Amino acid sequence: MLIALSSESTPDISRVGGKAASLMRLTAEGRNVPRGAVLTAEFFQPWFDVLQESLHWQEVVSSIASSEDLSVVHAKCEYVKSEAVQLDLNPLQAAKIGELKAMFPDDNSSCAIRSSSPEEDLVGASFAGQYETILDVLPEHFESSIRACFVSSLDARVMLYKQQMGFDLTPRIAVVVQQLVHSESAGVAFSINPATNDFDEVLINSAFGLGEALVSGEITPDSIVANKASGETIDYRIGTKDEPSDGRHEHLRSLSDMQIRELVTLVRRIEERADEPVDIEWAFSDGELFVLQSRPVTSYVPLHKDLQTSPAEIRHLYIDGFLTDGITMSNAISPMSSSVFEALIDGVFRWLAGLNEGELSLESMGVYLSGGRMYIDFNLFATVYGKQEKFLEQAERMNPFYVAMFTSTEIDRYDRSRPTGWTTFAMIRWGLRILWHSKSAVTKLISAWWQGPRFKSKYDASVDRFEEYITREIDIDQPLRIGYWNDMVEGGVVTLEATYPATVLVLLCQARIRALAGKDDELKQLADDICAGYEDDMVVQMGLAMHNLAMMLPKELFDDIDALATSVIERDLPARFLVAWDAFVARFGVRGPLEMEIGNERYGDSPSLALQQMASIASSGGTFDPRKMHAEKVSCREAAFKEMSERLTGRKRRVLERCYQRCIDYSGAREYFKHHILQMYARLRKKLMYRAEQFVEANRLDEINHIFDVSMDDVDMAIVDSNFDLRAARSATTFQQQQRERVPSFPMFIDSRGRIPKITLANLPDDLDDDLVMGASVSPGVVTGRVKCLLNPFDKQIEPGDVLVAVTTDPGWTPLFINASAIVLEIGGELQHGALVAREYGKPCVSGIPQVLEQFEDGQLVEVDGDRGVVRILEQPAVSLA
């Protein structure tokens, strides 16, 4: 029940909690930790046993499980706490408190008493400020302070946070009692700069005294950024302080340069031993540095070692290729998805350059698939494009972040030299080689431009031929890589012959239509209307189909998704619905939320997936009808074409008519490329699930989903070699698995030492203030609504009128757009999914807002101005108990 922090026994977190376990490890490492002991979880278990048998505790658990109002949960927790604080000590508990007092024989020994929960201070969890800490406690007051820490484990904030994190609600607590350090200055230090994610900077927050005012937020501490390697101060900002009698403290530094260097050295050594970023609590007393606590940093973006340069090297800047239009994956992907995606990218590059297997290294092309992301060396962009105005103009429409980075002073800190091997001669040679080997793509595009109806026939035939091929019976015994490669070859054929030239043709025709408008504002608006509202947009059609299905059933059926899914499987629903459902699955069964991750289920895999998204549509009762809006867009497009045709004459009218017809013919081509890839994914996924079941049955994998933590080649090897260790192959991908668990979203840019550049978009408005957030306009309109921030499509329900805020979206988010009044995104330009669907549904959309999930929070009242590309915060949310 009582263990000294200096004990040589290995700390068991389940007994002593995260804080005490950390202090015991630090003591064992020889760090200067104040002496003390921990009352283990066993000490408090008798009290918890009594509480858990009480009716009042059961009411707390029931309230949280049923998501009752926060005030109700708070009131019930407070009642349980009032009972808990009065529980009697049993003889053994009383004896242990006596032993604890004996460890501090001096009656004037002031101590710090802190909670140490088994869940506290662990990776992925942060209970900061929720458990109790009591300072300057004399031994005679140990019991009351220990009780205060004990009851803090029953606080509503703690219980609700546990529920949010998926932790067991069963209360557990240990309590640390340490000698209090009467410090001249104290604070916290991070071995990674949380403001920039820079691996080579230490951030220190410091204040005079014990530091409790700093932790409680009563003062603004000194903020110091120091070089981790040298300890030299990079930036020192003096905070606000309580002014003592001499009146001079307020403007003094709380740390000297020597103390900063000593503190940086300590932080660096603790980080090296932990092998991960840490933050520590520290204190200086009589010139002596104490460490009071150490815990892992719970929120940062790691970078695979393959992409890191040493601290002394010139840094490289990387673009996250998974955040580009068409891919839009803000989460870390599985090792299997990396394997599949690498095969696809490798195949495309090899085709472009006319190389055989093994002749091309993606790294030599500046592309890195490491640790669940696809990073592209920014040097490659700078070398190929520089700051050419035409490139920047086009990039602005695709992604305003590109332009902001190219024109930012941040770019000056990075290596601008050409990548190895990218000499002017080499670039010309590669360019000619690519042109030669891709000449067929050029000829197909030219023929598409001139052939008119004849190309349309070839286009339709090619798409139909691929559809017949990709829906053939699956050869389950064929090696994964061979089958996937064959599918890619056929996908390449339909892309080259049909979807690529058709997509480019539509883009060229839309650009030509806009060019015909010239500087006439009325014609420009007509041109914009002509370029929207096409019936063949697959993503829009998917949303319309889901809305149609949701409206076919009584909304009460969606209250129990599992039961409704069973009814779908058992065909126990109206025939009209089942016919529409079958058509939906036949056309969109390979699609789904976060669909570029092969480990995620598709609509065709599980009825629950689509039904869950339809539920939010059904609950709105048809408040917004996307079919009506889409019909209006189609009608608007037709009327705009008619009016523009009447206003143009001669050759310009003929060009408009020709371009308009091609837009009608090939408006669905853009989505085919991704759709065809997802059809390949669906076939591969079925093979993987079949093999996974075999491996689990043979005790070679523990769970079916673990197959997505290895590569295609690993699975192929395991099929032919029964001795191949799949568990060992999975353990080799630990970094990628941890990224999926820890990092909710990734930044567009990150450098080779982890730094995330701060980017400000250009052309800031004159009325910019703290409540105005600047982005880029990608869909017009002005709407006021309450913010709902989402990490993924299933994170929260979008109610009618909510403003959907997300890093980025893919087609699986489309149903959420129906209830949303507006959309606010971090990633994406005019051609990204979110912008396209928002325009088709007539919803304002602002994109290109850096750190969007940090700038907004649920419940804020905002005005989304899609005309100007700004979001104004009108009202902050009410403060909640959580």
N, C-alpha and C positions, 0 to 999 in steps of 0.2 A: 504493500500500500504506500510505502514511502521509499523513494530511491534518491540518493544524492546525485547531483549533476556530474560529480567527479567519478561516479561508478564506472568500473571497467566493463560492465555488462553491455552487450549490444542493445541499443534502445529499440523497443517494440512500440511502434506508433499506435497500435490499437490499445496499448496500456497507458502510455505516457503522453500521447498526442504529438502533433507535428512540431509545436514550439519547443517542448522539452526535449524531443528527440534531436532537434537541430542543436540545441544548447549542449547536449551531452556529446554530440559529435564534435562540435567546436572545442569543447574542453579537452576531448581526447586528442585533438589535433594540436593542442598546445596554445590555443588562442586565449587571450586574457578575458575570461568570462567571470563575472561576479559569482561568488560561491552561493550555493543554494541546493534545493531539493525539489522533487515533484511528488505531489500526492496523486497516485495513479487512478485510473478509471475504477479500479476495484473499491477504492475508498468511498466513491459516490454511488456505487451500484445499489446498496441497500436503500438509499433515498429514492433512486429511480424506480426500484421495484415497487415501493409503496405508491408512488405517483401513477405508475402505469396501470395499476389496478383500480384507480379512481375513475369515477364516471366523468369528472371534469376533464381529465386527460383524454379520454375517448372522444369527448366533444371537440377538443382541439384538433385531433387527427381527422375527425369527420368534417370539420369546417374547412380544413385545408384541402382535403381530397375533393370536396364538392365545390371548391373555389368560391366560398362565401365572401361577402364584403370584407375588406381589410379591417374595418373598424370592429367587426364582429370577431374576427380572428384575434385581433389585438386584445379585446376585452377578455376573451376566454383565456388567452395566454397569461394575462396579468393576474387573473384569479388563481390559476395554477401556481404562478410564481409566489403569490401571497401565502399559499398553503405550503409550498416547498421550503420557504425560508424559516418556517417554524418547526420543521422536522427535528426530532431528537437525535443526538449523537448516541450511537451504541458504544459499549465499553471499548471495543477495538478502535473505533474512530477516535474516541477521546484520547486513547493511549498514543495514537499516531500523532495527533496534534501536540501532545506533550513532548514526544520525541522531537518534533519539528521545533518547538520552542527551545529545547535544549541545545539545538544546533546554533542558536543565537543567544548565548548566555548573557550578553550585555543588555541590560534593560533598555538602553538607549539605541539599540540596534534598529535602525529604520530599514524596512524591507519593501520590496516591490512584489505585489501578488498579481499574477496574470493567469488567465485561462490558457489551457493547452488542449484544444479539441482534437480528436483523431482526424477530423476533416480539415482543420485549420492549417494554413501555411503549406498546403499541398499544391502541386502543379495543377492549374486549371481552376483552382478555387481561391477566393479571396473573401474572408470574413472580416476584413478590416473594419474596426470600429463597432462590431456587433457583439463581441464578447467583452467581458469586463476586465479592466486593468485598474488596480488601486495602488497608489504610491505612498511612500512615507508611513508605512504601517508598523507600529510597535508590536512585539510579541504578544502583549496582553490583548491585542485586537485581532489576532490571527483568525480566530474562529468566525467572527462576523464578516471579515473580508473574504474568507474562503467561501462562506455561504453566498455572498454577493456574486462571486465568480460562478458558483454553482448554478444559481437561478438565472444567470444570463444565458445559459444554454437553452432555456425555455422561452426566451424572448420571441415575439412574433416575427421580428426581422430575421432571426436565425432560422426559424422553422420555415418561413417562406423562401428564404434563399436555398435551404436544403432541398425543398420541393423543386425549385427552379433548376438546380444542378443535378437532380436525379439521385440525391443521396437518401439513405435510409433515414426516416424521421425519428427513429428511436434515439432519444437524447443520450449523449455520452460526453464526458468532460474529464479532464485532469487539470490540476492547478500547480503552477510553478511559484515557489517562494524563493526570492533571491535577495542578497544584500543590496540595498539601494546605493547607487553610485551618486554621490553629491557632486554633480558635474558643473563645470563652468560653461560648457557648451555641449550640445547633444543634437542628434538628428538622425536622418536616414541617408543612405548612399546606395546608388544603383550601379551595378557593374556594366550596364548598358544604358545609354541615354534614352529614356522612354519617350522623350519629345521627338527624337529623330530616328530612333532604332539603331543608332551608330554603335557598332561593337567596340570601337576604340575610344569611346568617351565615357567617363564616369560622371554621373550627376549626383551632386551632394546638396541636400537641404539641411540647413544648420540654423540653430538659434541659441541664445544664451540660456543657461539654466538647465533644468531637467529635461526639457523638450516636450512636456505634456501640452503646452500651449500650441506647439507646432502640430502635434498629432491631432489635437482637437479642432484645429483650424481657426484658433483665436487670433493668430498672427500670420503674417506672410514671412516665411523664413528667408534667410540668405539662400540664394540659388547659385551654385557653383558648378561649372562644367570644366573638367580637367582631362588632360591627356592620360589615358590609362597606362601607356608604356612609360612615360617620363614623369608623370605626376604634375607637370606644369599646368598652371591655370590658363584656361582658354577664355573663360568669361566668368566674372564675379558680379552678381547683382545683389546689393544690400536690400534686405526686406524691412518690413515694419517691426518694431520691437516695443515692448513696454519700457517707458523711459524711467530710469532710476533717479535717485536723488541728485546725482551729479549732473544729470541732464545731458550727458555726452554719449550714452550707450546707443542711442537711436541711429547714429551715423557711423558706428564702428563695425568693423568686420568681426564676426564671431569666430572665424578661423584664420590662423596665420598661414602663410605659404608653406612653412615647414609642416604644420599639422595637416594641411591638405595632402602633401606628398605622402606623409605617413599613413593617412587614411586610404589613399588610392592604393598604396602597396598592400594594405590589409585586404581591401576589397578584391584586388586582383588575385591574391593568393587563395582566398576563399572560393572565388569563381573557378580557379584552376583545379582545386581539389574537388569541387562539386561537379565540374565538367558541364556547367550550364550557367547562364546569367543568374545573378542573385541580387537581392537587395538586403541590406543589413541595417539594424539600428545600432547606434554607437554613442559613446560619451567620452569626453575628456575630463579627467579629474586630477588636479595637481600635476598636469602635464602628462598623465598616463592615459593611454587609449584603451577603452574597454569595448568589447562587442557584446551587445545585449540581445541580439536576435539575428538570425539569418534565414532567409526563405527563398525559394525559387521565384524568379520573375514570372508572373502568370500571363502576361500579355505582351508579346513581341513577335516579330516575323523572323523566323530563322532562315538561314541560307545554307544550302548544301556546301560542304567543304570543297567540292569540285569547282565551285564558282567563286570561292573566296581568294583574294590576294592577301599577301602578308601585310601587316600594318605599315611597313616601310615602303611598300610598292605604290606606284601611281594607281589610283582606283579605276575600275571599269564600271560603266553604268549599263544596266540591263533593262530592257522593256519586257513586260510580261505578255508573251504572245497569246496566252489563254484569255486575255481580256480584250482581244481584238474582235471586230465585228464577225459574226458567223460562228465563233467558238463560245465566247462569253461564259467562261467558267471562273467564278471568283473563289471557289473552294479548292483545296488541294485534291488532286485526283489520286486514284489508287495506282499501285505499281502495275497492275494489269492494264489499266487505261494508258499509262505511260508507254508500256510496251506496244500496245496497239497503235497509239498515236505516232510513236517513233517509226513504226513500220510504214505508216501512211506518208509521213513527211519525207522519210528516206526514199520512198518510191517516187514521190513527186519530183524531188531534186534530181534523182538519178535519171528520170525521164527527160527532165529539162536539159541536163548536161550530157545525156547519152552515155552514161556510165554503167558498168556492170556491178553486181552485188559485191560489196566489200571495197569498192574503189572510192567511195565517198565517206568522209567523216562529217557528220552534222556540225561538230565543234569547229571544223575548219571553215564552215559557212557562217560561223557566229551564232549557231543555234544550240542551246543546251537544254536537254530534257533531264533534269536532275531534281530529286526531292519533290516530285508532284507538281512541278510547274514547267512551262516551256519559256525559257528566257532567251532573248535575242540581244546580242551585244550592240549597244547604241552606236559604237564606233562604226559598225557596218552601215547603219543608216546615215551617219554623218559623212562617211566616205562616199557612198553612192549618191546621196541627195544634197549634202551640204545644207545651205539655207536658201535654196532656190525658191523663188516666189511662187512658181506654179505648183511645186510640190506642197508648199505650205497651204496654198489656197485649197487644193484637193484634200489635204490631210485635215483641214479644219472641219470639213463636212463629215469625214469618217470618225475623227476623234480629236476634239480640241486640245486634249492633253499633249498630243504630239507637238503641236505648234507652240504651246506654252513652254514646253521643255526646250525646244529648239531655240526659242527667242529669250529664254531665261538666263540670268547671270549664273544660275546653278550649274549650267553646262560647262562653265569655264573651269570648274574644279576637277574635271575628268580628263583622262587621256584622250586626246583628239587625234593621235597618230593612227595611221591606217592599220587594220589588222594584218598580222603576218601573212605575207603572200599576196596581199591586195595592192600590188603596184599598178600603175596606170596601164602598163602593157598587159599584166595579168587580167585586169578588168576588161580590157578590150578583147582579149583572147576568150575569156569566159562569155562575154557578151555575144561575140560572133558564134561561139559554140552553141549557146542557148538558142540564138536566133535560128541557127541551122537545124537543130534538132526539134525545135518547136515550130518549124515553118508550116507544118500541116495545120497547126492551130490558127496561124495567120491566114492561110488559104481558106480555111473553113469560115473564118470571120468575114473575109471578103466575099465569099460565095453567098453567105447568109445575107449580106447587104444587098447584093445584086439579084439573087435568084427569086426573092419574093415568095409566092405561093409554092414553088417547087421545093424550097428549103423547108417550108412548113410541113410538107408531106414527109420529108426525110426526118425532120425533128420528131414528129409524132411517132414514126416507125421506130426510130432509135430508142425513144423513151419506152415504148411498148415492149420492145425486144428486151431491154434490161429488166423491166418489170417481170416478164416471163422467166428470165434467167434467175433473178434473185429470189423468186418465190418457189423455185423447184425444190424437190425433196432434199433434205440435208443428209450428206454422207457423214454419219457420226464417227466413222472410223478414220476419216481423213485427218492427217496432222493439222493442228490449228493454223500454223503459219502458212502451210501450202494452201489450205482452203481460203484463208483470208487474202493471200496474195492473188489467187485466181479471181476472187471477188473484186479486188482492187483493179485488176487489169480490165475486167468488164466495166467497172465503174469509170475507169479512165476513158474507155471507148465512148460511152454515152456522153461523158463530159466534153470530150474533144469534138465529137460529131454534132452534138445537139445543145446541151445546156450551157456550156461556156460561150459559144458564139451567140446564142440567143440572149443570154444575160448581158453580155457586152453590148449587143445590139440595142437592147432596151435602154441601157444607160446612155448610149450615144444618142438615141432618138429623144430621150427626155432632155438631154443637154441641148440638142438641136432645137427642140420645141421652146425651151427657155430662151435660147439665143434669138429665136424669131420675135420674141416679145420686146427685145431691145431694152430701152430705158422707160418705156411706157408702163406706168404702175398698174393700170387696169389690165393690160395685156400680160404683165408679169403674174398677176393674181390668177388670170385665166389659165396661164401655163402651169402654175402650181396645181390648180384644180384638175387639169388634164392628166397630171402625173400621179394622181391618187384615185382610189375607188375602183379597183379592178377585181373582177369576180374570181380570178384564178389564184389569188394569194392564198397559199396553203395554210399559213399560220392563222390568218384571219378566219378562214373557213373552219379551222379546227375549233377556234373559240365560238363561232356561230353554232357549230354542231353540238358542242357541250351545253351551250345555252338552250338550244332546242330540246336536248334530252332532259335537262333540269326542269324545264317548264312542262314536260309531259307527265310528271308524277306529282302527287300531293307532297307538299314540302315536309309534312310530318314524317314521311318515309325516310328522309335524310337525317332524322334524329339518331338513328341507329345504323351507322354505315356498315357494320359487320353483317347485320341481318339483311340489309338491302343487297350487299354483295352476294350473300348466299342465295337470295331470290334471283339474282341475275344468273348465277351459275346453274341453278335448278330450273331456270326458264319459267319462274313463277311470277311473271309480270305481264302487263297488257301486251298483246302481240304488236301493237303499233310501236311501243317503246323498244321491244326486242329487235324488231326489224331495223330501227334507227341505230340501236346499240351495235348490232352486227356490222352495219355499214361504217359506223365510227371506228370500230376496232379494225376492220379490213383496211381502212384508209390510213388511220393514225395509230394503229397498234404498236408501231415501232417507236413512237414518240413518247415524251413524258417530261416531267420536271427534271432539271439538271441532267439532261439526256446525253450529254457528251461524256458522262461518266458511265462506263460500261457496267459497273457494279450496281447501278441504280435500276430499279424496276421500271418497266414500260407500261403503257396503258393496256397493252395486250397480255401482260404477265399477270396482272391482278386487277379485278374490277374496282377494288377499294380505292385505287390510286385516282382514277377519274371521278369516282363517286364523291370522294372527299372534296375535290375541287368544285364539283357541281353543287355540293351542299351550300357553299357560300352564295352561289348564284340563286339557288332555290330560296334561301332565307330572305333574300332581298325582295322576293315576290314580284320580280319583273320590273323593278323600279327603273332600270335602264335596259332598253331593248337594243342590243347591238345589231340585230337584223335590220331594224328600222334605220339606225344610224348608217349602216353600210349601204342600204338602199338609197339613202339620201346622198351619200358620197358618190355612188354610181350615177345617180340622176344629175348631180352637180357636175360630174366629169363630162357627161354627155352634153349637157347644156353649155358648158365652157367650150367644148370642142366646136359646137355649132356656132357659137358667138365669135370665137376666134377665127373660124373659117370665113365667116361673113366679113370680118374686118381686114383679112389679108387678101391679097389678089395675086394672080399670075403664078410665078414660080414658087413664091413663099407659101401660097395656099397648097400647091401640089406637094411641097416638102412636108407641110404639116399633116396632110392627109396620109402620106406614105409613112411618116414616123408614128402617127397615131395608130394606124392599123398594126404596125409591128409591136407597139406596146400592148395592144389587145391580144395579139397572137402569142406573145412570149412573156406575159406578166408573171406567170408562175414559174419561170425558168430559174430565177435567182435562188429559190428555196430548194430546188431539186438536188443541187450538189450536196447539201447537208442531209437532205432526206435519204439520198442514196447511201451515204456513209452510214446513217443510222440503220438502214436496212441490212447493211453488212454487219454492223454491230449486233443486230438482233439475232442473226444466224450464228455468229460467234458466241454470243451469250448463251444460246441454247446448248451449244456444245460444251461450254464451260460448266454450266449447271449440271449437265449429264455426268461429266467427269468428276465434278465436286462431290456428287452423291456417291460415286464409286470410291473416291478417296476417303470420305468420311466413314463409309461402311468398312473399308479395309484398314481403318485406324491410321491413315497417313495424314489426315487433316482433322482438326478438332471440330470445325464448323464449316458449313457449306460456303458461307461468304468469305472464308479465309482464302479461297482460290483467287480472289481479286487482289490478294497481297503478294502474289508471285507473278511471273511473266509468262507470256505465251510459250517461250522456249522451255521454261521450267516445267510447264504442264506436258509439253510434247516429250520432254526427256523422261518425266515420271511415267508416262504411258508405256514407253518401251523398256524402261529400266525400273524394275520393282524395288531396287535398292536405293533409288534416288530419294533423298531426304527432303520432302516438301516443307516440313517444319523448319529445317535449317534455312531453306531458301526464303521462307517467310520472315525469319528472324533477321535476315540480311536487309530487309526493307523497313526496319524499325523507324528510321528517321521520317520516312514518308507517312507511315501510319501515325506517328506523333503529330505531324503537321495537320493531318485531317482532323485530329482530335482537338488541337490547341488553337489553330488559326482560323477564325471565322471567315476572313476575306483577305485578299492580297492586294498590295498597291500596284499601280500601273508601272512605277519605276522603283528600282532598288539598286544600290551599288554593291561593289564586291566586298565592302566592309559593313553591309547591312543598312547603310544610311538610306532613308526614304526622303528624297528631295521635296522641299516645300515649294509647290508650284502655285502661282497666281495667274489666273486667266487675264488676258489683255482686255483693253477697252472697258475699264471699270466705269460704272455710271457715276454721275455727279452726286447723286443722293445716297451713295454707299455709306452705311453706318453699321453699328454692331448688330442691328436687327435685320440687315439686308445681306443675303447670301447670293453671290454671283455665280452663274453657270453659263450655259449656252442654250439658246432657244432651238428646240428640235420639233416642237409641236405647239401651235398657237392656242391662245385662249387664256382667260384669267378666271381662277377658281379659288375660293376660300374653304378650308377644311382642316380637320384634325389629323396630325401626323401619325402614321403607323409604320415603324421601322421593321423591316424583315431581313433576316439572314438567308432564308430560303423560302420557297413557295408554300411550305407547310408550317412555317414559324408561327403565324398568327392568322386569324380570320380577318379578311378585309370586309368591313361593313360598308353599306352604301354611304358615300360622301367622304370616306377616308382618303387621305393623301398617302399614296404608297411611296415609301422611301426605301431604296435598295442600292447595293453597289452596282449590280447589273442584272439583266433579265435575259432569259432565253424563252423559246416558244412555250415551255411548260408553265410559264407565269401568265400566259394569255388570259385564262379564266379570271384571274385576279383583277385584270384591267376593267372588267365589266362593272364591278361595284366601285372601284376607285374613282374619285372625282378628278384626280391629277396624279402624275407620276414624277418623281424626283430621283435622279440617278447620278452615280459617280462616273460610270464608264459608259461610253457610247456616243456616237454622232448621229447624223441624220439617217444613216443607212442601217443603224443597229436595230435589233428586234423591238426594243422598247419604244423607240421613236416611230417606227413604221406602224406598229399596232396602235399607239396613242393617236397618231394622225387619222388612221382608219376609223377609230372609235370616237374621234372628235374630242379627245382629252388633252388638256395642256400637259406638256412634258418639258422639264428643264434637266439638262444633263451636264456632265463635266464639272461636278462639284467635288473638290478634293475632300477626302475623309468624311464622306457624306453621313455615315452612321455616327460620327462623333459630333457633327454640327447640328444634328436634329435628335429629338427624343419623342417618344410616344406621348400623345396628348397635347402637344403644342398646336396652337391655332396659327395657321400660316396662310398667306396668299401666294399662290403659285402663278406667276406671270409668264406664260409661255411665249408671249409676244416679245418680251424684252430679255427673257432668259434669266430671270431673277426670282428669288423666293424671299418674301418678307415675313419675319416672325412677328405675329401680332399679339400673342399671349402665351405665357409659359404654362405648363400643366400644373394642376394642383399637386402639392407635395403629398406623397403616399407614405404609409407606414413602412413599406418594404424598402 
